[in-house]
């Protein structure tokens, strides 16, 4: 089975536990204002790749995975946008003894039963906590994210919740306290990560002839973001 792969990062350290092979799949139905990988959004692009070929590449890094407690993370784009290909890759990785993780916004079609059988961990990016705010920020629906989270709860797949903190949009204390309350009602959450907004991908929009929606918004202060993380989510 073939899927479209944008790129591969061989030694990732921020997308799940340990050293990880990160597979960026092509295509995403969302258009988040702060997306730093706009080149992964369009469907039909990327490199057509057989699942078996991709997993053979991943297997080369098994010694690093095992030594660090790592594995493979399927990111994007939106990995759930290629569900059949993703499922086949996850299954082959599990057969090879590789820890599997999905880095997702939950923007899939809702058919997750087979896919989650081969998933050890899900990194779920909760963009916003109301339907209206989600639509304005990403052009999609919070309901899809919630459907994915419910599926993870059903199948006992642990969750790392992620949230991008953008100055003037998602950095307010009231907003973050609301996010904490929202997350408190979810099951299987192992950790919460606040990710400071950055502008490292802004130049890609100009190269693609597209306007960057957050032009002029400064990067989030990483130190302040860390303080908010500790104060609100880590209980310090």
C-alpha positions in Angstrom: 0.0 0.0 0.0 1.3 3.4 -0.9 1.0 6.7 0.9 2.4 10.2 0.3 5.3 11.1 2.6 6.6 14.6 2.9 9.8 14.0 4.8 11.6 11.9 7.5 13.4 13.1 10.5 15.7 10.3 11.7 16.6 11.4 15.2 13.7 13.5 16.7 13.7 14.2 20.4 10.6 16.3 20.9 7.8 14.2 19.4 7.3 11.6 22.1 9.6 9.7 24.5 13.2 8.9 23.6 14.9 9.2 20.3 12.3 8.9 17.5 12.0 8.5 13.8 9.5 11.1 12.8 7.5 10.6 9.6 5.8 13.6 8.2 2.9 12.5 6.0 1.5 14.8 3.3 -1.9 16.5 3.4 -3.9 18.2 6.1 -7.6 19.4 6.0 -6.9 22.2 8.5 -5.4 25.6 7.8 -4.2 26.7 11.2 -3.1 30.3 11.3 0.2 29.5 13.0 1.0 26.3 10.9 4.8 26.2 10.5 4.6 23.4 7.9 2.4 24.8 5.2 4.3 22.8 2.6 2.7 19.6 4.1 -0.9 20.8 3.7 -1.7 20.1 0.1 -3.0 16.6 -0.7 -1.6 14.7 -3.7 1.9 16.0 -3.1 4.9 14.4 -1.3 6.6 11.2 -2.3 4.5 8.2 -3.0 5.9 5.5 -0.8 5.1 1.8 -0.1 4.4 1.1 3.6 6.9 -1.8 3.6 9.6 0.5 2.1 8.9 3.1 4.7 9.0 0.7 7.6 12.3 -0.8 6.4 13.8 2.7 6.7 12.4 3.0 10.2 13.8 -0.3 11.2 17.3 0.9 10.7 16.9 3.1 13.7 15.7 0.4 16.1 19.0 0.4 18.1 18.6 4.1 18.8 14.9 3.6 19.7 15.7 0.7 22.1 18.6 2.5 23.8 16.5 5.6 24.5 13.0 4.3 25.0 12.0 5.8 21.7 10.3 4.7 18.6 8.4 6.1 15.6 6.1 9.1 15.5 3.8 9.7 12.5 3.2 13.4 12.1 2.3 15.7 9.2 0.4 17.3 7.8 -2.3 15.3 9.4 -1.5 11.6 9.6 -5.1 10.6 10.1 -5.8 12.0 6.7 -4.2 8.9 5.2 -5.9 6.3 7.5 -5.3 3.1 5.5 -1.6 3.9 4.9 -1.1 4.9 8.5 -2.8 1.8 9.8 -0.6 -0.4 7.6 2.6 1.4 8.7 1.6 1.2 12.4 0.9 -2.5 12.1 4.2 -3.3 10.4 6.0 -1.2 13.1 4.3 -3.1 15.9 5.3 -6.4 14.2 8.9 -5.2 14.3 8.7 -4.3 18.0 8.8 -0.5 17.4 7.0 1.8 19.9 4.4 3.7 17.8 3.1 7.2 18.3 0.7 9.5 16.3 1.2 13.3 16.4 -2.3 14.6 15.4 -5.0 17.2 15.7 -7.6 14.5 15.4 -8.7 15.8 12.0 -9.6 12.4 10.6 -12.7 10.5 9.5 -13.6 8.9 12.8 -12.9 5.3 11.9 -10.1 4.7 14.4 -10.8 1.2 15.8 -8.2 -0.7 13.6 -5.7 2.1 13.6 -5.6 2.4 17.4 -4.9 -1.3 17.9 -1.4 -0.6 16.8 -0.9 2.8 18.5 1.1 3.0 21.8 0.8 6.8 22.3 -1.1 9.7 20.8 0.1 13.3 20.9 -3.1 15.3 20.5 -2.9 19.0 19.7 -6.0 20.7 21.1 -6.1 23.9 19.1 -9.0 25.5 20.9 -11.7 24.4 23.4 -14.9 25.8 21.8 -16.2 25.1 18.3 -16.4 28.7 17.3 -12.8 29.5 18.4 -11.5 26.4 16.7 -13.2 27.3 13.4 -11.7 30.8 13.5 -8.2 29.6 14.3 -8.0 26.5 12.1 -11.0 26.4 9.7 -12.1 23.0 10.9 -14.1 21.4 13.7 -13.3 20.7 17.3 -15.8 17.8 17.1 -13.3 15.8 15.1 -10.6 16.3 17.7 -13.0 15.2 20.4 -14.1 12.1 18.4 -10.4 11.1 18.2 -9.9 11.6 21.9 -13.0 9.5 22.7 -11.6 6.8 20.5 -8.3 6.9 22.4 -10.1 6.7 25.7 -12.2 3.7 24.4 -9.1 1.8 23.3 -6.9 2.8 26.3 -4.4 4.7 24.2 -2.5 7.2 26.5 -2.5 10.8 25.5 -0.1 13.7 25.6 -2.0 16.9 25.2 -0.3 19.7 23.4 -1.4 23.3 23.0 0.3 26.1 21.1 0.5 29.4 23.0 0.1 32.4 20.7 0.5 36.0 22.1 -2.9 37.7 22.0 -4.8 34.5 21.0 -4.2 31.6 23.4 -1.8 33.0 26.0 -4.4 34.5 28.5 -4.7 33.0 32.0 -8.4 32.6 31.7 -8.0 30.7 28.4 -5.4 28.4 29.9 -7.4 27.8 33.0 -10.3 26.9 30.8 -8.0 24.5 28.9 -7.0 22.9 32.2 -10.6 22.4 33.1 -11.3 20.9 29.7 -8.4 18.5 29.9 -9.4 17.5 33.5 -12.5 15.8 32.1 -10.4 13.6 29.7 -9.2 10.1 30.5 -5.7 8.7 29.9 -3.9 12.0 29.8 -0.2 11.4 30.9 1.0 15.0 30.4 0.2 18.4 29.0 2.7 20.4 27.0 2.4 24.1 26.2 4.3 24.9 23.0 5.5 28.5 22.5 4.4 29.9 19.2 7.3 30.6 16.9 7.8 32.2 13.4 10.4 29.8 12.0 8.0 28.7 9.3 6.8 32.1 8.3 9.2 32.4 5.4 7.7 29.3 3.7 4.5 31.3 3.0 6.3 33.9 1.0 8.1 31.2 -0.9 4.7 29.6 -1.7 3.1 32.9 -2.6 0.8 32.9 0.3 0.0 35.4 3.0 1.0 34.5 6.5 -2.1 35.0 8.7 -0.2 36.0 11.9 2.2 38.5 10.2 3.4 40.9 12.9 2.6 38.6 15.9 5.8 38.1 17.9 7.0 34.7 19.0 5.8 33.6 22.4 8.4 34.2 25.1 9.6 30.7 25.9 10.5 31.5 29.5 7.0 32.9 30.2 5.5 29.9 28.5 7.5 27.6 30.8 6.2 29.6 33.8 2.6 29.2 32.7 3.3 25.4 32.2 4.6 25.0 35.7 2.0 27.3 37.4 -1.1 26.0 35.7 -0.4 22.5 34.5 2.5 21.2 36.6 1.2 22.4 39.9 4.2 24.5 40.9 
